[in-house]
């Protein structure tokens, strides 16, 4: 009986790990004119959908005291901005190219993604 129980629990854990790391899909939040991104243990929302050629302002609000989250880096948009604790920081973008563009903290430990569509 113990072997059966351990086997069932093991299979369930393998399934959960597979789903969590490989199957979990984040939902993209569409930004219209202004979108606030909360910085607390990562970015929320972490996936942002933008329209090509349409200007948008991303407002970052950092409430996490971790030094890793002190700045946000968007290499494709040539943005590297400091995020002071408890203050809103606006980043204006006007994406001209469709595609997926990652962004991260200054140390590259926390990630997000901007999806630009036509």
Backbone as ProteinMPNN parsed JSONL, in Angstrom:
{"seq_chain_A": "XXXXXXXXXXXXXXXXXXXXXXXXXXXXXXXXXXXXXXXXXXXXXXXXXXXXXXXXXXXXXXXXXXXXXXXXXXXXXXXXXXXXXXXXXXXXXXXXXXXXXXXXXXXXXXXXXXXXXX", "coords_chain_A": {"N_chain_A": [[0.826, -1.199, 0.0], [1.979, 1.244, 0.762], [3.84, 1.676, -1.268], [2.224, 2.086, -3.488], [0.91, 4.454, -2.78], [3.1, 6.254, -2.577], [3.96, 6.167, -5.232], [1.727, 7.281, -6.579], [1.657, 9.885, -5.442], [4.17, 10.765, -6.286], [3.862, 10.777, -9.116], [1.862, 12.707, -9.311], [3.259, 14.968, -8.357], [5.263, 15.205, -10.314], [3.658, 15.836, -12.523], [2.603, 18.317, -11.648], [4.956, 19.884, -11.466], [5.768, 19.846, -14.141], [3.591, 21.207, -15.339], [3.766, 23.714, -13.989], [6.296, 24.796, -14.725], [6.507, 24.478, -17.511], [4.022, 24.543, -18.872], [2.495, 26.629, -17.926], [1.006, 29.593, -18.776], [1.373, 33.002, -19.054], [-0.925, 35.699, -18.781], [-1.416, 38.251, -21.05], [-1.591, 41.714, -20.494], [-3.354, 44.289, -21.912], [-2.178, 47.4, -22.823], [-3.462, 50.645, -22.969], [-3.411, 53.75, -22.939], [-2.076, 54.511, -20.562], [-0.406, 52.436, -18.258], [-0.129, 50.91, -15.154], [2.534, 49.344, -13.518], [3.182, 47.212, -11.0], [5.846, 46.78, -8.795], [6.824, 44.333, -6.999], [8.382, 41.861, -5.672], [8.81, 41.053, -8.229], [7.346, 41.753, -11.438], [4.144, 43.105, -11.967], [1.513, 43.686, -13.988], [3.342, 41.066, -15.685], [3.494, 40.527, -18.342], [2.92, 42.467, -21.112], [0.834, 43.873, -23.522], [1.14, 45.771, -26.426], [0.17, 48.135, -28.97], [1.518, 48.512, -32.175], [3.201, 51.479, -33.052], [1.601, 53.097, -31.474], [1.629, 55.468, -28.93], [2.448, 54.932, -25.49], [2.363, 55.062, -21.925], [4.186, 53.6, -19.452], [3.843, 53.111, -16.092], [5.789, 52.621, -13.417], [5.665, 51.344, -10.159], [7.425, 50.892, -7.418], [7.38, 48.868, -4.624], [8.818, 47.066, -3.285], [11.57, 46.533, -1.229], [13.893, 45.327, -2.118], [17.177, 45.378, -3.403], [17.7, 44.515, -5.945], [15.559, 45.174, -7.536], [15.813, 47.867, -8.049], [16.089, 49.146, -10.457], [14.837, 49.266, -13.844], [15.286, 47.604, -16.913], [15.137, 47.92, -20.341], [16.275, 46.735, -23.026], [15.803, 46.744, -25.891], [14.351, 49.049, -26.245], [16.073, 50.926, -25.43], [16.151, 51.736, -22.721], [16.934, 52.41, -19.408], [16.111, 52.727, -16.29], [16.016, 54.132, -13.04], [14.241, 52.999, -10.16], [12.894, 54.455, -7.656], [12.055, 53.656, -4.274], [8.663, 53.463, -3.471], [7.884, 55.508, -5.187], [6.352, 56.725, -8.164], [7.376, 56.002, -11.452], [7.498, 57.124, -14.668], [7.597, 55.754, -17.915], [7.805, 56.486, -21.173], [6.772, 55.054, -24.181], [6.894, 54.311, -27.679], [6.354, 51.952, -29.61], [7.787, 50.808, -32.606], [8.188, 48.5, -33.986], [6.88, 45.267, -34.486], [6.735, 42.453, -32.275], [8.292, 40.422, -29.649], [9.555, 41.692, -26.686], [11.826, 41.559, -24.155], [12.024, 42.655, -20.699], [13.784, 43.568, -17.709], [14.995, 43.44, -14.277], [17.77, 45.336, -12.953], [19.752, 43.457, -12.339], [19.015, 41.274, -13.749], [17.425, 39.263, -12.659], [14.654, 39.296, -12.28], [11.961, 39.207, -14.535], [10.1, 40.45, -17.343], [7.801, 40.936, -20.099], [7.235, 42.579, -23.165], [4.823, 42.628, -25.586], [4.447, 43.476, -28.836], [2.02, 44.244, -31.133], [0.616, 44.327, -34.474]], "CA_chain_A": [[0.0, 0.0, 0.0], [2.862, 2.407, 0.824], [4.454, 1.868, -2.586], [1.194, 2.647, -4.368], [0.705, 5.842, -2.364], [4.284, 7.008, -2.965], [3.935, 6.261, -6.695], [0.675, 8.235, -6.963], [2.11, 11.217, -5.057], [5.284, 11.098, -7.18], [3.318, 11.117, -10.439], [1.17, 13.997, -9.168], [4.275, 16.016, -8.253], [5.872, 15.359, -11.643], [2.674, 16.564, -13.326], [2.551, 19.703, -11.189], [6.194, 20.552, -11.858], [5.696, 20.022, -15.592], [2.627, 22.282, -15.609], [4.224, 24.977, -13.435], [7.447, 25.342, -15.43], [6.44, 24.386, -18.968], [2.697, 24.755, -19.446], [1.872, 27.83, -17.387], [1.059, 30.731, -19.698], [0.959, 34.253, -18.445], [-1.919, 36.43, -19.549], [-0.936, 39.581, -21.412], [-2.48, 42.837, -20.196], [-3.24, 45.27, -22.987], [-2.016, 48.793, -22.382], [-4.065, 51.603, -23.892], [-2.635, 54.99, -22.87], [-1.225, 54.432, -19.377], [-0.535, 51.177, -17.531], [0.717, 50.852, -13.959], [3.187, 48.067, -13.258], [3.609, 47.141, -9.605], [7.12, 46.086, -8.643], [6.801, 43.708, -5.679], [8.787, 40.469, -5.888], [8.701, 40.865, -9.67], [6.537, 42.764, -12.121], [2.741, 42.721, -12.116], [1.603, 42.482, -14.815], [4.671, 40.8, -16.225], [3.383, 40.488, -19.798], [2.171, 43.648, -21.534], [0.571, 43.914, -24.953], [1.056, 47.127, -26.966], [-0.077, 48.263, -30.405], [2.628, 49.115, -32.911], [3.03, 52.866, -33.442], [0.749, 53.839, -30.546], [2.365, 55.838, -27.721], [1.91, 54.456, -24.22], [3.194, 55.361, -20.767], [4.228, 52.564, -18.428], [4.138, 53.714, -14.794], [6.308, 51.621, -12.492], [5.584, 51.694, -8.743], [8.204, 49.888, -6.665], [7.101, 48.784, -3.191], [9.717, 46.03, -2.776], [12.849, 47.159, -0.875], [15.023, 44.563, -2.653], [18.071, 46.197, -4.232], [17.67, 44.015, -7.319], [14.478, 45.828, -8.272], [16.026, 49.314, -8.034], [15.997, 49.717, -11.804], [14.248, 48.439, -14.893], [16.095, 47.669, -18.126], [14.459, 47.514, -21.575], [17.353, 46.937, -23.997], [15.335, 47.059, -27.238], [13.835, 50.422, -26.245], [17.176, 51.744, -24.902], [15.69, 52.321, -21.462], [17.489, 51.935, -18.139], [15.586, 53.74, -15.37], [15.972, 53.837, -11.614], [12.899, 52.933, -9.576], [12.957, 54.767, -6.219], [11.048, 52.989, -3.462], [7.448, 54.213, -3.167], [7.631, 56.611, -6.128], [5.981, 56.322, -9.515], [8.318, 56.381, -12.507], [6.868, 56.978, -15.977], [8.433, 55.461, -19.078], [7.013, 56.66, -22.394], [7.212, 54.217, -25.3], [6.14, 54.294, -28.922], [6.995, 50.854, -30.331], [7.693, 50.896, -34.062], [8.392, 47.174, -34.552], [6.133, 44.197, -33.835], [7.555, 41.369, -31.746], [8.354, 40.253, -28.2], [10.709, 42.396, -26.163], [11.934, 41.328, -22.715], [12.586, 43.66, -19.81], [14.215, 42.915, -16.474], [15.612, 44.293, -13.271], [19.157, 45.628, -13.281], [20.582, 42.272, -12.174], [18.513, 40.22, -14.628], [16.796, 38.18, -11.899], [13.206, 39.382, -12.463], [11.737, 39.438, -15.952], [8.793, 40.72, -17.912], [7.836, 40.877, -21.561], [6.342, 43.467, -23.897], [4.435, 42.058, -26.87], [3.957, 44.542, -29.714], [1.249, 43.68, -32.243], [0.234, 45.279, -35.548]], "C_chain_A": [[0.872, 1.266, 0.0], [3.469, 2.711, -0.536], [3.473, 2.507, -3.564], [0.983, 4.127, -4.047], [1.885, 6.723, -2.783], [4.322, 7.192, -4.479], [2.908, 7.297, -7.162], [1.105, 9.668, -6.632], [3.255, 11.671, -5.96], [4.812, 11.507, -8.56], [2.601, 12.469, -10.386], [2.173, 15.146, -9.084], [4.976, 16.251, -9.586], [4.933, 16.148, -12.556], [2.595, 18.032, -12.944], [3.791, 20.475, -11.624], [6.205, 20.808, -13.361], [4.761, 21.176, -15.936], [3.192, 23.634, -15.182], [5.337, 25.598, -14.272], [7.297, 25.361, -16.946], [5.094, 24.75, -19.574], [2.036, 26.058, -19.001], [2.071, 28.999, -18.346], [0.566, 31.978, -18.982], [-0.023, 34.96, -19.382], [-1.4, 37.841, -19.797], [-2.01, 40.622, -21.089], [-2.261, 43.877, -21.279], [-3.186, 46.676, -22.419], [-2.63, 49.713, -23.422], [-3.233, 52.878, -23.91], [-1.608, 54.94, -21.739], [-1.476, 53.092, -18.696], [0.409, 51.214, -16.337], [1.238, 49.443, -13.781], [3.689, 48.11, -11.826], [4.86, 46.278, -9.513], [7.209, 45.595, -7.203], [7.127, 42.236, -5.867], [8.741, 40.089, -7.353], [7.853, 41.985, -10.244], [5.113, 42.253, -12.273], [1.99, 43.871, -12.781], [3.01, 42.306, -15.387], [4.671, 40.692, -17.744], [2.428, 41.59, -20.237], [2.032, 43.616, -23.043], [0.382, 45.366, -25.39], [0.752, 47.067, -28.457], [1.09, 49.004, -31.043], [2.277, 50.55, -33.316], [2.185, 53.703, -32.506], [1.532, 54.181, -29.278], [1.655, 55.36, -26.452], [2.896, 54.844, -23.116], [3.063, 54.207, -19.778], [4.666, 53.225, -17.13], [4.542, 52.602, -13.832], [6.208, 52.165, -11.071], [6.26, 50.582, -7.948], [7.873, 49.983, -5.187], [7.978, 47.738, -2.511], [11.079, 46.662, -2.462], [14.082, 46.432, -1.421], [15.864, 45.433, -3.593], [18.067, 45.748, -5.691], [16.642, 44.771, -8.157], [14.619, 47.347, -8.316], [16.008, 49.954, -9.411], [15.342, 48.724, -12.747], [15.046, 48.69, -16.172], [15.274, 47.106, -19.287], [15.43, 47.726, -22.721], [16.872, 47.352, -25.39], [14.79, 48.475, -27.359], [14.873, 51.41, -25.713], [16.768, 52.498, -23.639], [16.398, 51.622, -20.313], [17.135, 53.013, -17.121], [15.638, 53.247, -13.941], [14.54, 53.878, -11.108], [13.004, 53.195, -8.072], [11.789, 54.115, -5.475], [9.876, 53.924, -3.17], [7.137, 55.369, -4.097], [7.274, 56.057, -7.499], [6.994, 56.859, -10.514], [7.645, 56.094, -13.842], [7.919, 56.708, -17.049], [7.533, 55.527, -20.302], [7.622, 55.826, -23.515], [6.32, 54.446, -26.507], [6.785, 53.217, -29.797], [6.737, 50.934, -31.827], [7.819, 49.531, -34.747], [7.576, 46.156, -33.772], [7.1, 43.118, -33.364], [7.454, 41.279, -30.235], [9.664, 40.841, -27.693], [10.776, 42.197, -24.648], [12.388, 42.58, -21.978], [12.9, 42.961, -18.498], [14.674, 43.947, -15.463], [17.078, 44.49, -13.662], [20.072, 44.424, -13.193], [20.139, 41.106, -13.048], [17.848, 39.06, -13.909], [15.274, 38.156, -12.075], [12.948, 39.836, -13.89], [10.277, 39.767, -16.243], [8.924, 40.725, -19.412], [6.816, 41.868, -22.123], [6.092, 42.829, -25.253], [3.833, 43.186, -27.693], [3.292, 43.879, -30.911], [0.914, 44.761, -33.25], [-1.129, 45.852, -35.319]], "O_chain_A": [[0.549, 2.243, -0.675], [3.599, 3.875, -0.914], [3.848, 3.361, -4.367], [0.89, 4.954, -4.954], [1.68, 7.826, -3.291], [4.681, 8.267, -4.959], [3.199, 8.101, -8.047], [0.934, 10.568, -7.454], [3.305, 12.836, -6.356], [5.309, 12.484, -9.12], [2.72, 13.276, -11.308], [1.951, 16.196, -9.686], [5.252, 17.396, -9.942], [5.379, 17.036, -13.283], [2.526, 18.899, -13.816], [3.68, 21.604, -12.102], [6.611, 21.883, -13.801], [5.112, 22.034, -16.745], [3.105, 24.602, -15.937], [5.326, 26.807, -14.507], [7.914, 26.198, -17.605], [5.048, 25.227, -20.708], [1.104, 26.53, -19.653], [3.205, 29.342, -18.68], [-0.512, 31.996, -18.389], [0.049, 34.829, -20.604], [-0.995, 38.537, -18.867], [-3.189, 40.423, -21.381], [-1.133, 44.297, -21.535], [-4.043, 47.082, -21.634], [-2.356, 49.583, -24.615], [-2.424, 53.065, -24.818], [-0.438, 55.278, -21.924], [-2.622, 52.66, -18.57], [1.595, 51.511, -16.48], [0.489, 48.471, -13.878], [4.522, 48.946, -11.477], [4.921, 45.186, -10.079], [7.612, 46.333, -6.304], [6.242, 41.443, -6.188], [8.641, 38.906, -7.68], [7.666, 43.028, -9.618], [4.898, 41.105, -12.662], [1.85, 44.936, -12.179], [3.759, 43.269, -15.548], [5.729, 40.757, -18.369], [1.279, 41.646, -19.797], [3.001, 43.361, -23.759], [-0.421, 46.1, -24.814], [1.04, 46.072, -29.122], [1.58, 49.998, -30.507], [1.2, 50.807, -33.853], [2.057, 54.91, -32.715], [2.049, 53.281, -28.616], [0.427, 55.384, -26.361], [4.101, 54.941, -23.347], [1.965, 53.882, -19.326], [5.735, 53.832, -17.07], [3.729, 51.748, -13.479], [6.611, 53.297, -10.801], [5.731, 49.477, -7.825], [8.055, 51.03, -4.565], [7.891, 47.546, -1.299], [11.685, 47.269, -3.345], [15.206, 46.885, -1.201], [15.334, 46.127, -4.461], [18.399, 46.534, -6.579], [16.843, 44.981, -9.353], [13.644, 48.045, -8.592], [15.92, 51.176, -9.524], [15.296, 47.521, -12.49], [15.428, 49.821, -16.475], [14.782, 45.979, -19.231], [15.421, 48.791, -23.339], [17.477, 48.228, -26.009], [14.768, 49.041, -28.452], [14.581, 52.596, -25.562], [16.997, 53.699, -23.498], [16.452, 50.393, -20.256], [17.761, 54.072, -17.079], [15.34, 52.086, -13.661], [13.729, 54.684, -11.563], [13.183, 52.258, -7.295], [10.675, 54.038, -5.993], [10.068, 55.038, -2.682], [6.216, 56.14, -3.829], [7.825, 55.048, -7.937], [7.416, 58.013, -10.437], [7.264, 54.957, -14.118], [8.975, 57.339, -17.087], [6.611, 54.725, -20.451], [8.826, 55.884, -23.768], [5.133, 54.741, -26.368], [7.649, 53.514, -30.622], [5.598, 51.108, -32.26], [7.585, 49.418, -35.951], [7.574, 46.17, -32.541], [8.147, 42.896, -33.973], [6.642, 41.964, -29.612], [10.74, 40.53, -28.202], [9.871, 42.625, -23.932], [13.047, 43.45, -22.547], [12.357, 41.896, -18.204], [14.735, 45.144, -15.74], [17.559, 43.866, -14.609], [21.076, 44.366, -13.903], [20.803, 40.07, -13.09], [17.715, 37.978, -14.481], [14.671, 37.084, -12.021], [13.623, 40.732, -14.399], [9.367, 39.411, -15.495], [10.016, 40.544, -19.95], [5.695, 41.981, -21.628], [7.033, 42.524, -25.986], [2.83, 43.783, -27.3], [3.899, 43.068, -31.61], [0.923, 45.951, -32.935], [-1.601, 46.661, -36.118]]}, "name": "protein", "num_of_chains": 1, "seq": "XXXXXXXXXXXXXXXXXXXXXXXXXXXXXXXXXXXXXXXXXXXXXXXXXXXXXXXXXXXXXXXXXXXXXXXXXXXXXXXXXXXXXXXXXXXXXXXXXXXXXXXXXXXXXXXXXXXXXX"}
